[in-house]
């Protein structure tokens, strides 16, 4: 006998009035003596099953009435439209077989505190909000590959264990590498520069680690970064790549994650504004003036780095992401190229997300002159020996080149409108959290 069509909940719309089979888990249940409403999930979506006693018989109905949350099962039934529900479809249960029983499930439909939820992150991932977040994360990763492949970039993977530190030595995780010392990568950039000189346009996508003792809504200890690097490209052109890339990410989420955005309560109309190009650009000097004129930052002086309040204030003055150009040298890393007519700033930019989500991109044109780069390494108190391979890139056919890094979880947090970055990664690594 040919069995029923096995489908995923997400495809229910294609099977209206047909009898199908679905492997699912029970997330919640409401039962009366005659009818039970089962909230079901199968990993692709969430919907309701309706079980009617008079159709199923006493024995099966009693079994259904006593199912525990997170019991796994094979359900058969007919798909119907259900205009009252969020999802739009439901299943009228005709049969049900338990696959795995569940003990008392710790995450109940009632409210739980964040620490409890993070302790149970391995289970919490099954709930609607984390589910929507992870689907959107996947969409942003997918769109990243589409964008850069379409534009002729090659993915060059940077190592995670390294002997050189691009972003400063204070936030490094050290580890033993046999009889030597190694660091967990803070950025793949230096390797992407080697890649750009070998393959013209490259990008990396991988985990990066910062031993920052900051406990904020925007910082993870382990986060994922997308780092494109382009040979024969100056900063202006790189900024254009950056804004097209970010607008493409937003558009892809709008096109492919309508259901997930609705689960999160994120208004697509807000996101549509962020697909309009170009994004505004202001200088760091102008940003300082705006902060001073606001009256909210009485202490701020030229040369200061921006914290979260400054970034939020600046971003609020615009409707779209905003680039802040040419930061003072003292607050940026050694590899950036100095401005041609000013020796106090670099040719660099950060992209600040709207709505107070902070910096999502940091990027710059790179110093391409051997002598100047070597001097910058020494001035930063770093050992030129450790960077000898990096200096080779300026010894053998150096070219102007630029690149940037987009923090994946920052971008997800902003696009989904979530308040904390810990929701944007399956298993967050935070100051006090290494498990699960
Ligand atoms: O500005 P950053 O430090 O730049 C770099 O690492 C460059 N080497 C990138 C490049 O030019 N290839 O970091 C880039 C981005 C930030 O804009 C932010 O989005 C994210 O990485 N980021 C963090 N995200 C989460 N938690 C943290 N602790 C982060 N630190 C930076």
Boltz pocket constraint, residues with backbone or C-beta under 6 A from the ligand:
constraints:
  - pocket:
      binder: B
      contacts: [[A, 166], [A, 167], [A, 186], [A, 187], [A, 188], [A, 189], [A, 210], [A, 212], [A, 218], [A, 219], [A, 220], [A, 221], [A, 223], [A, 225], [A, 226], [A, 227], [A, 228], [A, 351], [A, 359], [A, 360], [A, 361], [A, 362], [A, 363], [A, 364], [A, 403], [A, 404], [A, 405], [A, 406], [A, 407], [A, 408], [A, 409], [A, 410]]
      max_distance: 6.0
